[in-house]
Amino acid sequence: MKKVSILLLVLVLGTMVFAQGGGEPAPAQADGRPTIRLLTDATGIDDKSFNAAAWRGIVQYYGDTVENATGRGTLYDVVTAQTQDMYIPNLRQAADEGYDLIMVTGFTWADALGEVAPQYPNQKFTIVDVDWVGQPNVMEFIYSEEQGSYLVGMVAALQAKEDGIANPKFGFIGGVPGATITKFEMGYVQGIRSVFPNAEIYDYYANDWGKPELAKAQAKNWYDMGVYCIFSAAGGTGNGTIAQAKEYRMQGKNVWAIGVDSDQYADGLYSGNKSAVLTSMLKRVENSSLMVLEAVANGTFKGGVVQMGMADDGVGYSTANPELSKSVIEKVEAAKADVINGKIKLYKTYKEALANGAAPRGLSALDD
C-alpha cells in the first residue's frame, strides 16, 4: 500500500514539475476560451494610452469592460513590472503558471522575450511594436504609425490655418527614442508640412514612458515661445503635455495637445465639452489583442509578423473634439483615402525623410 502511495505521489509531483518548467501550458478554461496574462512596463494599464488599449482589447474579447472586468483573475490578468530587470522573471512566471497566451507591449520587452520564448517552445507569446524576435511561438504586431500621425499632423496644421496663424510652430515629444517612435514623428512632420512646407518644428525625447512632469515642463516652454500644438508619443509621459495644454486653454490661450494610441479627448476636458486635446492619433492596439486571442481560440495562432495599417483600421485619428472644424475633417478624410490608395507616399525613417526633403535637419529622432 505504501509503495502505491509513493508511486502516485511521484507521478503527481512529476506532472507539476513538467507543467511549471516549460512543458505544455495548462489547458484553457472549461468554457473553452483561452487564458491570457498581459505584462506591461511600469506605466501599467492606467497610462491612458498604449497599455490601456491592449487591456481594453483583452477585456472586450471576454465580453467585459475595463470598469467591470469580471473575468480578471480567472480568464485573464495583468502584471506590471516596476523595473526592466523584472521582465524575464515575469515572463517565466507567467509561462510556468500555464497561461495559453502571454502578451507584452512595447519594444523594451523584445530582448527579454527573445531570451525566454525559446525556453518555452510550447508557450504562445505575442508582442506589440516589434518585428524582430523571430521565434516560431511569438506573434509580433507592428503598426503603420506614420499613417495615423500624418493625419493628426494635417489636423493641427489645417486648424492653425483656419485660426489665421501665418507661421505656426509645432512640437513633438517622444518617450524612448527608437524606430517605432520615429515613425510617429516622421508622419506628424510630413502631415504638418503638407500644409505649411516650411513650418518650424521642435522635438524632445524624455527617455522615459512614465514621467509626465518632463513633458509638462517642455510643453510649457514651447507654448510660452509660441508653439501652437504639441503631439506626444510618449506613453504616460505624454499626459503632462495634455495637463499643460488644459491649464493654458483655461487661461484663454490658443494652444493644443494631440493624444496618442487611445482617444484622449476626455483626458483634456476642462469646461463642459471643451477639451485641450484637438485630436488623437489612434493606434488600435486593442485590435491586436482581439486578433491574437481569436487565433489562439480557433487554432490558427502562428509565429510571425502582422502589419496593421490604416486600410485595416489599425491606425487612424479622432474627431471627438467638437471644436475640430468640419472643413478640416473633410480635407483629412480626403488625405486618408490617398494614403490608403498609395497616392500619398510617407517615409517611416528619419534618414528617408531627410533624403527626400520631407523633414527638417536637427531633430532627435533615431531610426534604430
ROFIBA-133457 format. One record per residue (C-alpha): residue number from 0; chain; x negated, y negated, z. Coordinates in steps of 0.05 Angstrom, whole numbers, plus 5000, padded with zeros to 4 digits. Each point is the difference from the previous one (the first is absolute). Layout:
zakol->NUM pafi->A X->X Y->Y Z->Z
...
# end
This chain:
zakol->0 pafi->A X->5000 Y->5000 Z->5000
zakol->1 pafi->A X->4943 Y->4952 Z->5018
zakol->2 pafi->A X->4966 Y->5016 Z->4934
zakol->3 pafi->A X->5063 Y->4982 Z->4961
zakol->4 pafi->A X->5008 Y->4934 Z->5039
zakol->5 pafi->A X->4928 Y->4981 Z->4987
zakol->6 pafi->A X->5007 Y->5016 Z->4926
zakol->7 pafi->A X->5062 Y->4956 Z->4995
zakol->8 pafi->A X->4964 Y->4944 Z->5036
zakol->9 pafi->A X->4941 Y->5004 Z->4952
zakol->10 pafi->A X->5047 Y->4998 Z->4940
zakol->11 pafi->A X->5037 Y->4939 Z->5027
zakol->12 pafi->A X->4936 Y->4963 Z->5016
zakol->13 pafi->A X->4971 Y->5017 Z->4933
zakol->14 pafi->A X->5061 Y->4972 Z->4965
zakol->15 pafi->A X->4995 Y->4936 Z->5040
zakol->16 pafi->A X->4927 Y->4990 Z->4984
zakol->17 pafi->A X->5013 Y->5012 Z->4926
zakol->18 pafi->A X->5056 Y->4949 Z->4998
zakol->19 pafi->A X->4959 Y->4948 Z->5037
zakol->20 pafi->A X->4934 Y->5011 Z->4964
zakol->21 pafi->A X->5017 Y->4981 Z->4928
zakol->22 pafi->A X->5037 Y->5060 Z->4974
zakol->23 pafi->A X->5071 Y->4998 Z->4973
zakol->24 pafi->A X->5039 Y->4941 Z->5027
zakol->25 pafi->A X->5062 Y->5013 Z->5042
zakol->26 pafi->A X->5064 Y->5009 Z->4960
zakol->27 pafi->A X->5050 Y->4944 Z->4989
zakol->28 pafi->A X->5056 Y->4989 Z->5049
zakol->29 pafi->A X->5059 Y->5048 Z->4999
zakol->30 pafi->A X->5042 Y->4951 Z->4959
zakol->31 pafi->A X->4952 Y->5009 Z->4942
zakol->32 pafi->A X->4971 Y->4930 Z->4999
zakol->33 pafi->A X->4924 Y->4991 Z->5004
zakol->34 pafi->A X->4966 Y->4969 Z->5060
zakol->35 pafi->A X->4953 Y->4941 Z->4994
zakol->36 pafi->A X->4953 Y->4960 Z->5044
zakol->37 pafi->A X->4981 Y->4929 Z->4978
zakol->38 pafi->A X->4932 Y->4977 Z->5022
zakol->39 pafi->A X->4986 Y->4925 Z->4999
zakol->40 pafi->A X->4945 Y->4951 Z->5017
zakol->41 pafi->A X->5003 Y->4956 Z->5061
zakol->42 pafi->A X->5053 Y->4954 Z->4971
zakol->43 pafi->A X->5052 Y->5056 Z->5005
zakol->44 pafi->A X->5070 Y->5002 Z->4971
zakol->45 pafi->A X->5017 Y->4932 Z->5029
zakol->46 pafi->A X->4954 Y->4964 Z->4950
zakol->47 pafi->A X->5062 Y->4977 Z->4961
zakol->48 pafi->A X->4961 Y->5018 Z->4938
zakol->49 pafi->A X->4964 Y->5062 Z->4973
zakol->50 pafi->A X->5008 Y->5050 Z->5057
zakol->51 pafi->A X->5071 Y->4977 Z->5013
zakol->52 pafi->A X->5018 Y->5016 Z->4928
zakol->53 pafi->A X->4971 Y->5071 Z->5004
zakol->54 pafi->A X->5038 Y->5012 Z->5065
zakol->55 pafi->A X->5064 Y->4972 Z->4970
zakol->56 pafi->A X->4996 Y->5051 Z->4943
zakol->57 pafi->A X->4989 Y->5057 Z->5048
zakol->58 pafi->A X->5060 Y->4985 Z->5044
zakol->59 pafi->A X->5042 Y->4987 Z->4937
zakol->60 pafi->A X->4984 Y->5070 Z->4974
zakol->61 pafi->A X->5030 Y->5031 Z->5062
zakol->62 pafi->A X->5062 Y->4956 Z->4997
zakol->63 pafi->A X->4978 Y->4958 Z->5059
zakol->64 pafi->A X->4983 Y->4926 Z->5008
zakol->65 pafi->A X->4941 Y->4966 Z->5032
zakol->66 pafi->A X->5047 Y->4976 Z->5055
zakol->67 pafi->A X->5030 Y->5069 Z->5010
zakol->68 pafi->A X->4945 Y->5051 Z->4986
zakol->69 pafi->A X->5036 Y->5060 Z->5030
zakol->70 pafi->A X->4954 Y->5051 Z->4967
zakol->71 pafi->A X->4937 Y->4970 Z->5031
zakol->72 pafi->A X->4962 Y->5051 Z->5040
zakol->73 pafi->A X->5032 Y->5059 Z->4965
zakol->74 pafi->A X->4999 Y->4990 Z->4925
zakol->75 pafi->A X->4953 Y->4941 Z->4997
zakol->76 pafi->A X->4956 Y->4956 Z->5043
zakol->77 pafi->A X->4944 Y->4949 Z->4997
zakol->78 pafi->A X->4933 Y->4993 Z->5035
zakol->79 pafi->A X->4960 Y->4935 Z->4999
zakol->80 pafi->A X->4924 Y->5001 Z->5003
zakol->81 pafi->A X->4975 Y->4941 Z->5041
zakol->82 pafi->A X->4930 Y->5008 Z->4970
zakol->83 pafi->A X->4972 Y->5032 Z->4938
zakol->84 pafi->A X->4961 Y->5052 Z->5040
zakol->85 pafi->A X->5068 Y->5031 Z->5016
zakol->86 pafi->A X->5017 Y->5013 Z->4927
zakol->87 pafi->A X->4967 Y->5069 Z->4996
zakol->88 pafi->A X->5026 Y->5024 Z->5068
zakol->89 pafi->A X->5070 Y->4977 Z->4983
zakol->90 pafi->A X->4999 Y->5035 Z->4933
zakol->91 pafi->A X->4975 Y->5065 Z->5031
zakol->92 pafi->A X->5051 Y->4997 Z->5056
zakol->93 pafi->A X->5057 Y->4991 Z->4951
zakol->94 pafi->A X->4975 Y->5058 Z->4958
zakol->95 pafi->A X->4992 Y->5044 Z->5061
zakol->96 pafi->A X->5071 Y->4984 Z->5022
zakol->97 pafi->A X->5026 Y->5028 Z->4935
zakol->98 pafi->A X->5036 Y->4944 Z->4964
zakol->99 pafi->A X->5021 Y->5015 Z->4929
zakol->100 pafi->A X->4973 Y->4933 Z->4977
zakol->101 pafi->A X->4951 Y->4949 Z->5029
zakol->102 pafi->A X->5003 Y->4930 Z->4971
zakol->103 pafi->A X->4947 Y->4946 Z->5009
zakol->104 pafi->A X->5004 Y->4928 Z->4975
zakol->105 pafi->A X->4944 Y->4958 Z->4972
zakol->106 pafi->A X->4931 Y->5010 Z->4971
zakol->107 pafi->A X->4967 Y->4995 Z->5069
zakol->108 pafi->A X->5024 Y->5072 Z->5010
zakol->109 pafi->A X->4967 Y->5027 Z->4937
zakol->110 pafi->A X->4934 Y->5024 Z->5029
zakol->111 pafi->A X->5033 Y->5034 Z->5060
zakol->112 pafi->A X->5051 Y->5035 Z->4956
zakol->113 pafi->A X->4945 Y->5021 Z->4951
zakol->114 pafi->A X->4965 Y->5035 Z->5058
zakol->115 pafi->A X->5060 Y->5032 Z->5032
zakol->116 pafi->A X->5042 Y->5023 Z->4940
zakol->117 pafi->A X->4951 Y->5054 Z->4977
zakol->118 pafi->A X->4999 Y->5028 Z->5071
zakol->119 pafi->A X->5076 Y->5012 Z->4996
zakol->120 pafi->A X->5010 Y->5025 Z->4929
zakol->121 pafi->A X->5072 Y->5023 Z->5013
zakol->122 pafi->A X->5021 Y->4934 Z->5031
zakol->123 pafi->A X->5034 Y->4948 Z->4956
zakol->124 pafi->A X->4975 Y->4928 Z->5006
zakol->125 pafi->A X->5018 Y->4936 Z->4965
zakol->126 pafi->A X->4966 Y->4932 Z->4999
zakol->127 pafi->A X->5022 Y->4933 Z->4973
zakol->128 pafi->A X->4953 Y->4950 Z->4965
zakol->129 pafi->A X->4946 Y->5051 Z->4984
zakol->130 pafi->A X->4984 Y->5040 Z->4937
zakol->131 pafi->A X->4932 Y->5029 Z->5015
zakol->132 pafi->A X->5009 Y->5053 Z->5054
zakol->133 pafi->A X->5007 Y->5054 Z->4947
zakol->134 pafi->A X->5022 Y->5059 Z->5042
zakol->135 pafi->A X->5051 Y->5051 Z->4974
zakol->136 pafi->A X->5043 Y->4992 Z->5063
zakol->137 pafi->A X->5002 Y->4923 Z->4998
zakol->138 pafi->A X->5053 Y->4961 Z->4961
zakol->139 pafi->A X->4972 Y->4930 Z->4989
zakol->140 pafi->A X->5044 Y->4939 Z->4985
zakol->141 pafi->A X->4974 Y->4936 Z->4968
zakol->142 pafi->A X->5040 Y->4939 Z->4980
zakol->143 pafi->A X->4995 Y->4948 Z->4945
zakol->144 pafi->A X->4994 Y->4944 Z->5051
zakol->145 pafi->A X->4976 Y->4951 Z->4947
zakol->146 pafi->A X->5068 Y->5004 Z->4966
zakol->147 pafi->A X->5043 Y->4980 Z->5060
zakol->148 pafi->A X->4948 Y->4949 Z->5020
zakol->149 pafi->A X->5002 Y->4968 Z->4932
zakol->150 pafi->A X->5074 Y->4988 Z->5009
zakol->151 pafi->A X->4993 Y->4967 Z->5069
zakol->152 pafi->A X->4944 Y->4957 Z->4972
zakol->153 pafi->A X->5047 Y->4977 Z->4946
zakol->154 pafi->A X->5055 Y->4987 Z->5051
zakol->155 pafi->A X->4954 Y->4956 Z->5041
zakol->156 pafi->A X->4975 Y->4961 Z->4940
zakol->157 pafi->A X->5068 Y->4991 Z->4968
zakol->158 pafi->A X->5031 Y->4977 Z->5066
zakol->159 pafi->A X->4943 Y->4949 Z->5007
zakol->160 pafi->A X->5015 Y->4975 Z->4930
zakol->161 pafi->A X->5073 Y->4992 Z->5016
zakol->162 pafi->A X->4980 Y->4961 Z->5063
zakol->163 pafi->A X->4963 Y->4952 Z->4955
zakol->164 pafi->A X->4931 Y->5015 Z->5027
zakol->165 pafi->A X->4951 Y->4981 Z->4946
zakol->166 pafi->A X->4938 Y->5038 Z->5023
zakol->167 pafi->A X->5021 Y->5051 Z->5053
zakol->168 pafi->A X->4949 Y->5039 Z->5040
zakol->169 pafi->A X->5009 Y->5073 Z->5020
zakol->170 pafi->A X->4968 Y->5047 Z->5050
zakol->171 pafi->A X->4991 Y->5075 Z->5007
zakol->172 pafi->A X->4984 Y->5035 Z->5066
zakol->173 pafi->A X->4976 Y->5072 Z->4998
zakol->174 pafi->A X->4989 Y->5051 Z->5055
zakol->175 pafi->A X->4940 Y->5045 Z->4988
zakol->176 pafi->A X->4969 Y->4987 Z->4931
zakol->177 pafi->A X->5000 Y->5056 Z->4949
zakol->178 pafi->A X->5028 Y->5023 Z->4934
zakol->179 pafi->A X->5072 Y->5005 Z->5023
zakol->180 pafi->A X->5004 Y->4929 Z->5030
zakol->181 pafi->A X->4964 Y->4973 Z->4939
zakol->182 pafi->A X->5058 Y->5024 Z->4957
zakol->183 pafi->A X->5047 Y->4958 Z->5043
zakol->184 pafi->A X->4956 Y->4939 Z->4993
zakol->185 pafi->A X->4986 Y->5007 Z->4926
zakol->186 pafi->A X->5074 Y->5009 Z->4984
zakol->187 pafi->A X->5018 Y->4939 Z->5042
zakol->188 pafi->A X->4947 Y->4957 Z->4968
zakol->189 pafi->A X->5021 Y->5020 Z->4929
zakol->190 pafi->A X->5073 Y->4985 Z->5017
zakol->191 pafi->A X->4983 Y->4931 Z->5025
zakol->192 pafi->A X->4955 Y->4985 Z->4941
zakol->193 pafi->A X->5054 Y->5021 Z->4951
zakol->194 pafi->A X->5035 Y->4936 Z->5022
zakol->195 pafi->A X->4942 Y->4956 Z->5022
zakol->196 pafi->A X->4938 Y->5023 Z->4960
zakol->197 pafi->A X->4952 Y->4957 Z->5042
zakol->198 pafi->A X->5032 Y->5010 Z->5068
zakol->199 pafi->A X->4956 Y->4993 Z->5061
zakol->200 pafi->A X->5000 Y->5066 Z->5038
zakol->201 pafi->A X->4967 Y->5017 Z->5066
zakol->202 pafi->A X->4990 Y->5068 Z->5033
zakol->203 pafi->A X->4980 Y->5026 Z->5068
zakol->204 pafi->A X->4991 Y->5071 Z->5027
zakol->205 pafi->A X->5012 Y->5013 Z->5074
zakol->206 pafi->A X->4965 Y->5068 Z->4999
zakol->207 pafi->A X->5056 Y->5026 Z->5044
zakol->208 pafi->A X->5071 Y->5024 Z->4992
zakol->209 pafi->A X->5025 Y->4981 Z->5069
zakol->210 pafi->A X->4977 Y->4929 Z->5017
zakol->211 pafi->A X->5056 Y->4951 Z->4982
zakol->212 pafi->A X->4964 Y->4944 Z->5037
zakol->213 pafi->A X->4946 Y->5000 Z->4947
zakol->214 pafi->A X->5050 Y->4991 Z->4943
zakol->215 pafi->A X->5038 Y->4948 Z->5040
zakol->216 pafi->A X->4938 Y->4957 Z->5010
zakol->217 pafi->A X->4980 Y->5006 Z->4927
zakol->218 pafi->A X->5070 Y->4984 Z->4977
zakol->219 pafi->A X->5002 Y->4937 Z->5043
zakol->220 pafi->A X->4934 Y->4979 Z->4970
zakol->221 pafi->A X->5025 Y->5009 Z->4929
zakol->222 pafi->A X->5069 Y->4970 Z->5010
zakol->223 pafi->A X->4967 Y->4939 Z->5032
zakol->224 pafi->A X->4957 Y->4991 Z->4938
zakol->225 pafi->A X->5059 Y->5003 Z->4953
zakol->226 pafi->A X->5008 Y->5074 Z->4983
zakol->227 pafi->A X->5072 Y->5012 Z->4977
zakol->228 pafi->A X->5007 Y->5075 Z->5008
zakol->229 pafi->A X->4960 Y->5058 Z->5031
zakol->230 pafi->A X->5007 Y->5073 Z->4983
zakol->231 pafi->A X->4973 Y->5049 Z->5052
zakol->232 pafi->A X->4984 Y->5073 Z->4985
zakol->233 pafi->A X->4973 Y->5015 Z->5069
zakol->234 pafi->A X->5047 Y->5045 Z->5038
zakol->235 pafi->A X->5017 Y->4973 Z->5069
zakol->236 pafi->A X->4948 Y->4946 Z->4992
zakol->237 pafi->A X->5043 Y->4966 Z->4947
zakol->238 pafi->A X->5055 Y->4988 Z->5051
zakol->239 pafi->A X->4958 Y->4941 Z->5024
zakol->240 pafi->A X->5010 Y->4966 Z->4932
zakol->241 pafi->A X->5075 Y->5006 Z->5007
zakol->242 pafi->A X->4998 Y->4973 Z->5071
zakol->243 pafi->A X->4962 Y->4938 Z->4978
zakol->244 pafi->A X->5045 Y->4989 Z->4940
zakol->245 pafi->A X->5061 Y->5004 Z->5046
zakol->246 pafi->A X->4970 Y->4948 Z->5046
zakol->247 pafi->A X->4985 Y->4952 Z->4944
zakol->248 pafi->A X->5067 Y->5008 Z->4964
zakol->249 pafi->A X->5035 Y->4986 Z->5066
zakol->250 pafi->A X->4961 Y->4935 Z->5000
zakol->251 pafi->A X->5026 Y->4985 Z->4929
zakol->252 pafi->A X->4936 Y->5017 Z->4963
zakol->253 pafi->A X->5008 Y->5031 Z->4931
zakol->254 pafi->A X->4956 Y->5062 Z->5008
zakol->255 pafi->A X->5014 Y->5073 Z->4988
zakol->256 pafi->A X->4976 Y->5070 Z->5018
zakol->257 pafi->A X->5008 Y->5062 Z->4957
zakol->258 pafi->A X->5013 Y->5067 Z->5034
zakol->259 pafi->A X->4971 Y->5067 Z->4981
zakol->260 pafi->A X->5019 Y->5074 Z->4995
zakol->261 pafi->A X->5068 Y->4992 Z->5035
zakol->262 pafi->A X->5049 Y->4942 Z->4989
zakol->263 pafi->A X->4978 Y->4951 Z->5054
zakol->264 pafi->A X->5055 Y->4949 Z->4988
zakol->265 pafi->A X->5030 Y->5013 Z->5068
zakol->266 pafi->A X->4933 Y->4991 Z->5034
zakol->267 pafi->A X->4996 Y->4930 Z->4973
zakol->268 pafi->A X->5069 Y->4977 Z->5024
zakol->269 pafi->A X->4998 Y->4935 Z->5039
zakol->270 pafi->A X->5069 Y->4968 Z->4992
zakol->271 pafi->A X->5062 Y->5035 Z->4976
zakol->272 pafi->A X->4983 Y->5034 Z->4935
zakol->273 pafi->A X->4939 Y->4956 Z->4989
zakol->274 pafi->A X->4936 Y->5041 Z->4996
zakol->275 pafi->A X->4927 Y->4980 Z->4993
zakol->276 pafi->A X->4990 Y->5063 Z->4957
zakol->277 pafi->A X->5014 Y->4978 Z->4928
zakol->278 pafi->A X->4996 Y->5071 Z->4974
zakol->279 pafi->A X->4964 Y->5066 Z->5016
zakol->280 pafi->A X->4959 Y->5046 Z->4956
zakol->281 pafi->A X->5037 Y->5065 Z->5010
zakol->282 pafi->A X->4956 Y->5061 Z->5002
zakol->283 pafi->A X->5050 Y->5055 Z->5009
zakol->284 pafi->A X->4959 Y->5048 Z->5042
zakol->285 pafi->A X->5065 Y->5029 Z->5025
zakol->286 pafi->A X->5009 Y->5031 Z->4931
zakol->287 pafi->A X->4935 Y->5038 Z->5010
zakol->288 pafi->A X->5026 Y->5028 Z->5066
zakol->289 pafi->A X->5065 Y->5022 Z->4967
zakol->290 pafi->A X->4966 Y->5030 Z->4939
zakol->291 pafi->A X->4948 Y->5041 Z->5037
zakol->292 pafi->A X->5050 Y->5026 Z->5051
zakol->293 pafi->A X->5046 Y->5022 Z->4943
zakol->294 pafi->A X->4941 Y->5034 Z->4967
zakol->295 pafi->A X->4985 Y->5039 Z->5064
zakol->296 pafi->A X->5073 Y->5019 Z->5008
zakol->297 pafi->A X->5009 Y->5026 Z->4929
zakol->298 pafi->A X->4933 Y->5033 Z->4994
zakol->299 pafi->A X->4970 Y->4954 Z->4947
zakol->300 pafi->A X->4947 Y->4968 Z->5044
zakol->301 pafi->A X->4931 Y->5000 Z->4968
zakol->302 pafi->A X->4935 Y->4962 Z->5010
zakol->303 pafi->A X->4984 Y->4943 Z->4953
zakol->304 pafi->A X->5013 Y->4927 Z->4987
zakol->305 pafi->A X->5068 Y->4969 Z->4991
zakol->306 pafi->A X->5002 Y->4930 Z->4970
zakol->307 pafi->A X->5058 Y->4955 Z->5020
zakol->308 pafi->A X->5013 Y->4938 Z->4958
zakol->309 pafi->A X->5053 Y->4949 Z->4984
zakol->310 pafi->A X->5033 Y->5045 Z->4948
zakol->311 pafi->A X->5017 Y->5053 Z->5052
zakol->312 pafi->A X->5019 Y->4949 Z->5054
zakol->313 pafi->A X->4934 Y->5009 Z->5037
zakol->314 pafi->A X->4987 Y->4925 Z->5005
zakol->315 pafi->A X->5041 Y->4937 Z->4992
zakol->316 pafi->A X->5019 Y->4935 Z->5034
zakol->317 pafi->A X->5054 Y->4975 Z->5046
zakol->318 pafi->A X->5054 Y->4950 Z->4982
zakol->319 pafi->A X->5031 Y->4998 Z->5070
zakol->320 pafi->A X->4983 Y->4927 Z->5014
zakol->321 pafi->A X->5059 Y->4956 Z->4977
zakol->322 pafi->A X->4952 Y->4941 Z->4990
zakol->323 pafi->A X->4966 Y->5038 Z->4944
zakol->324 pafi->A X->5023 Y->4966 Z->4936
zakol->325 pafi->A X->5044 Y->5040 Z->4952
zakol->326 pafi->A X->4961 Y->4973 Z->4941
zakol->327 pafi->A X->4936 Y->5025 Z->5032
zakol->328 pafi->A X->5031 Y->5070 Z->5009
zakol->329 pafi->A X->5021 Y->5000 Z->4926
zakol->330 pafi->A X->4929 Y->4984 Z->4977
zakol->331 pafi->A X->4970 Y->5052 Z->5047
zakol->332 pafi->A X->5049 Y->5053 Z->4977
zakol->333 pafi->A X->4979 Y->4987 Z->4928
zakol->334 pafi->A X->4927 Y->5007 Z->5019
zakol->335 pafi->A X->5017 Y->5064 Z->5038
zakol->336 pafi->A X->5028 Y->5030 Z->4936
zakol->337 pafi->A X->4937 Y->4980 Z->4963
zakol->338 pafi->A X->4955 Y->5032 Z->5051
zakol->339 pafi->A X->5040 Y->5065 Z->4995
zakol->340 pafi->A X->4999 Y->5000 Z->4923
zakol->341 pafi->A X->4926 Y->4983 Z->4998
zakol->342 pafi->A X->5005 Y->4930 Z->4969
zakol->343 pafi->A X->4967 Y->4971 Z->5062
zakol->344 pafi->A X->4932 Y->5031 Z->5014
zakol->345 pafi->A X->4976 Y->4997 Z->5072
zakol->346 pafi->A X->4930 Y->5010 Z->5027
zakol->347 pafi->A X->4992 Y->5042 Z->5063
zakol->348 pafi->A X->4927 Y->4984 Z->5017
zakol->349 pafi->A X->4965 Y->4934 Z->5013
zakol->350 pafi->A X->4947 Y->5019 Z->4950
zakol->351 pafi->A X->5051 Y->5009 Z->4944
zakol->352 pafi->A X->5038 Y->4937 Z->5020
zakol->353 pafi->A X->4937 Y->4958 Z->4999
zakol->354 pafi->A X->4977 Y->5029 Z->4933
zakol->355 pafi->A X->5067 Y->4981 Z->4969
zakol->356 pafi->A X->5005 Y->4931 Z->5032
zakol->357 pafi->A X->5060 Y->5021 Z->5041
zakol->358 pafi->A X->4971 Y->4983 Z->5069
zakol->359 pafi->A X->4954 Y->4946 Z->5027
zakol->360 pafi->A X->4929 Y->5013 Z->5024
zakol->361 pafi->A X->4984 Y->4997 Z->5074
zakol->362 pafi->A X->5055 Y->5045 Z->5027
zakol->363 pafi->A X->4984 Y->5051 Z->5054
zakol->364 pafi->A X->5035 Y->5059 Z->4967
zakol->365 pafi->A X->4962 Y->5066 Z->4997
zakol->366 pafi->A X->5012 Y->5054 Z->4948
zakol->367 pafi->A X->4977 Y->5059 Z->5043
# end
